């Protein structure tokens, strides 16, 4: 993995661990451009992705990536092009979306 991608990946991982303790990272890749997180039970990946987009945060519902039913609600988060500060802000906004969805 190139150094700049590693920096972005690590910034996203740190932001998730600090700001979204209710989600589970499915793994930290040694290559690629995405992280996958499993959402807690009761959350809809499609609803969370839609609400995040309304706040300017683009995440992909995990269910769109499965040929059959997804094993759990999940999101695919991309770190390929955004600087660490934007990734941290995106996770903060995603946290706010999830907090509102839990009510």
VOBA-1610 file (N, C-alpha, C; in pm, whole numbers, padded with zeros to 5 digits, always signed):
BEGIN
Unk+00085-00116+00000Unk+00000+00000+00000Unk+00090+00123+00000Unk+00056+00218-00083Unk+00133+00342-00090Unk+00118+00421+00040Unk+00220+00498+00070Unk+00224+00570+00198Unk+00103+00660+00218Unk+00063+00735+00114Unk-00049+00827+00132Unk-00181+00752+00155Unk-00196+00637+00092Unk-00315+00556+00118Unk-00313+00499+00259Unk-00198+00458+00305Unk-00185+00406+00442Unk-00221+00514+00544Unk-00176+00636+00520Unk-00208+00748+00610Unk-00358+00772+00613Unk-00422+00770+00496Unk-00568+00790+00490Unk-00642+00676+00557Unk-00599+00553+00527Unk-00662+00436+00589Unk-00651+00444+00740Unk-00533+00474+00790Unk-00512+00480+00934Unk-00592+00592+00999Unk-00605+00705+00930Unk-00688+00816+00982Unk-00833+00774+00991Unk-00882+00702+00890Unk-01021+00656+00892Unk-01042+00553+01001Unk-00950+00460+01016Unk-00961+00359+01122Unk-00964+00426+01259Unk-00875+00520+01281Unk-00869+00589+01411Unk-00999+00666+01437Unk-01050+00733+01336Unk-01175+00809+01352Unk-01291+00716+01384Unk-01297+00603+01317Unk-01404+00506+01343Unk-01394+00455+01486Unk-01276+00417+01528Unk-01258+00363+01663Unk-01290+00465+01772Unk-01261+00592+01744Unk-01285+00697+01843Unk-01430+00746+01843Unk-01492+00749+01726Unk-01620+00816+01711Unk-01738+00722+01693Unk-01714+00602+01643Unk-01821+00507+01615Unk-01796+00374+01687Unk-01793+00374+01819Unk-01762+00250+01890Unk-01867+00140+01870Unk-01987+00175+01824Unk-02092+00074+01807Unk-02074-00008+01680Unk-01993+00039+01585Unk-01972-00038+01462Unk-01852-00130+01481Unk-01844-00230+01395Unk-01733-00325+01399Unk-01659-00320+01268Unk-01531-00292+01273Unk-01448-00301+01153Unk-01434-00448+01116Unk-01457-00482+00990Unk-01447-00622+00950Unk-01305-00663+00920Unk-01216-00569+00916Unk-01075-00597+00891Unk-01007-00470+00845Unk-00878-00466+00857Unk-00802-00351+00810Unk-00716-00400+00694Unk-00749-00357+00573Unk-00681-00411+00455Unk-00537-00363+00442Unk-00454-00447+00385Unk-00316-00410+00353Unk-00307-00342+00218Unk-00416-00342+00145Unk-00423-00277+00015Unk-00566-00237-00012Unk-00588-00173-00123Unk-00723-00134-00161Unk-00756+00008-00122Unk-00886+00038-00128Unk-00935+00175-00108Unk-01051+00186-00011Unk-01095+00074+00047Unk-01217+00074+00126Unk-01199+00004+00260Unk-01280+00048+00356Unk-01299-00023+00481Unk-01445-00065+00487Unk-01469-00177+00549Unk-01604-00225+00572Unk-01632-00222+00721Unk-01751-00171+00756Unk-01794-00173+00896Unk-01932-00239+00903Unk-01950-00321+01005Unk-02081-00378+01033Unk-02153-00285+01129Unk-02279-00259+01099Unk-02362-00175+01184Unk-02424-00260+01295Unk-02460-00197+01405Unk-02529-00271+01510Unk-02665-00322+01460Unk-02715-00423+01525Unk-02848-00474+01491Unk-02950-00362+01498Unk-03046-00367+01409Unk-03153-00269+01409Unk-03130-00151+01317Unk-03011-00138+01263Unk-02982-00030+01170Unk-02997-00080+01027Unk-03044+00008+00940Unk-03054-00023+00798Unk-02938+00044+00726Unk-02857-00034+00656Unk-02744+00024+00583Unk-02793+00121+00475Unk-02905+00092+00415Unk-02959+00179+00309Unk-03006+00311+00370Unk-03076+00305+00482Unk-03123+00428+00546Unk-03007+00513+00597Unk-02907+00449+00656Unk-02791+00523+00706Unk-02716+00588+00589Unk-02695+00515+00481Unk-02625+00570+00364Unk-02702+00687+00306Unk-02833+00675+00299Unk-02917+00783+00244Unk-02910+00908+00333Unk-02921+00888+00464Unk-02914+01001+00557Unk-02776+01065+00557Unk-02672+00984+00545Unk-02536+01038+00538Unk-02518+01123+00413Unk-02571+01076+00301Unk-02560+01151+00175Unk-02627+01288+00188Unk-02736+01295+00260Unk-02804+01423+00281Unk-02717+01521+00358Unk-02619+01468+00430Unk-02524+01553+00505Unk-02392+01569+00431Unk-02386+01517+00308Unk-02266+01533+00227Unk-02162+01424+00243Unk-02199+01314+00310Unk-02107+01204+00333Unk-02149+01087+00244Unk-02060+01045+00157Unk-02091+00936+00066Unk-02035+00806+00121Unk-02125+00715+00156Unk-02090+00580+00197Unk-02178+00486+00115Unk-02134+00366+00101Unk-02208+00269+00020Unk-02273+00165+00110Unk-02405+00142+00093Unk-02468+00036+00170Unk-02406-00099+00134Unk-02370-00175+00234Unk-02307-00304+00210Unk-02397-00400+00135Unk-02527-00390+00157Unk-02620-00484+00093Unk-02615-00474-00059Unk-02571-00363-00113Unk-02559-00349-00259Unk-02446-00433-00318Unk-02357-00481-00233Unk-02239-00554-00280Unk-02253-00706-00267Unk-02368-00753-00222Unk-02390-00897-00205Unk-02486-00947-00313Unk-02458-01062-00373Unk-02550-01115-00474Unk-02679-01170-00413Unk-02676-01202-00285Unk-02794-01247-00212Unk-02806-01157-00089Unk-02878-01201+00010Unk-02895-01120+00130Unk-02763-01106+00206Unk-02735-00984+00249Unk-02613-00957+00325Unk-02622-01023+00462Unk-02509-01070+00516Unk-02512-01136+00648Unk-02542-01039+00762Unk-02514-00912+00743Unk-02538-00810+00845Unk-02545-00674+00777Unk-02611-00577+00839Unk-02609-00443+00780Unk-02467-00388+00789Unk-02417-00339+00678Unk-02279-00291+00675Unk-02267-00172+00581Unk-02155-00103+00593Unk-02124+00009+00505Unk-01984-00009+00449Unk-01966+00034+00326Unk-01832+00039+00266Unk-01790+00185+00267Unk-01678+00213+00332Unk-01624+00348+00345Unk-01497+00358+00262Unk-01491+00456+00176Unk-01377+00472+00087Unk-01281+00577+00142Unk-01152+00546+00138Unk-01050+00641+00186Unk-00953+00680+00075Unk-00982+00645-00048Unk-00887+00659-00158Unk-00846+00802-00189Unk-00937+00895-00187Unk-00904+01029-00236Unk-00915+01139-00132Unk-00986+01116-00024Unk-01009+01222+00075Unk-00891+01236+00170Unk-00858+01359+00205Unk-00751+01379+00302Unk-00799+01337+00442Unk-00706+01310+00533Unk-00743+01266+00667Unk-00844+01357+00737Unk-00832+01489+00721Unk-00926+01580+00787Unk-01068+01559+00735Unk-01084+01535+00607Unk-01217+01510+00550Unk-01271+01375+00596Unk-01184+01277+00610Unk-01228+01146+00659Unk-01277+01157+00803Unk-01205+01230+00886Unk-01247+01248+01025Unk-01381+01322+01032Unk-01396+01424+00950Unk-01523+01499+00947Unk-01636+01409+00900Unk-01611+01329+00798Unk-01713+01237+00748Unk-01759+01138+00853Unk-01665+01086+00930Unk-01700+00991+01037Unk-01779+01063+01146Unk-01745+01186+01176Unk-01820+01262+01275Unk-01965+01283+01229Unk-01983+01316+01102Unk-02118+01332+01047Unk-02192+01199+01045Unk-02123+01093+01012Unk-02184+00960+01012Unk-02229+00923+01153Unk-02150+00959+01252Unk-02188+00934+01392Unk-02316+01007+01426Unk-02329+01131+01382Unk-02451+01208+01408Unk-02571+01142+01342Unk-02553+01093+01220Unk-02661+01025+01149Unk-02704+00900+01225Unk-02608+00824+01271Unk-02640+00701+01343Unk-02707+00731+01477Unk-02664+00837+01541Unk-02727+00875+01667Unk-02874+00910+01645Unk-02904+00986+01540Unk-03042+01021+01509Unk-03123+00897+01472Unk-03062+00804+01403Unk-03132+00683+01361Unk-03164+00591+01478Unk-03090+00603+01586Unk-03110+00513+01700Unk-03227+00556+01788Unk-03281+00673+01763Unk-03391+00724+01845Unk-03522+00660+01811
//
